[in-house]
Amino acid sequence: MGLHYNIPANIKDYENPKRETEEDIAVLEREDEVYKLILWNDDVNTFDYVIEALIEICGHTLEQAEQCTMLVHYKGKCTVKTGDLEKLKPMHEKLLARSLTSEIV
């Protein structure tokens, strides 16, 4: 007489992981499309100038812009926006046009 286990229906089917793998791949593909727009600190621009640029260019609220500006000042850089390349590239170019140092990673 062998042992018999009642296996709940919600236990993963390790013999057939196909569906889970497809979902994992879809998540990885979406993650590949997420880029970061990073603003770097400089010794030239004022807090107000940077805050205004983040509001106008990146669509930040005043509070978001202030927080990002403080992070840039004290940490040296801050991710000011995330998204796909098409969305971030124009923002990056506008920040550069205002003599702000940014990059997309």
Buried (B, 14 or more C-beta within 10 A) or exposed (E): EEEEEEEEEEEEEEEEEEEEEEEEEEEEEEEEEEBBBBBEBEEEBEEEBBBBBBBEBBEBEEEBBBBBBBBBEEEEBBEBBEBEEEEBEEBBEBBEEBEBBBEBE
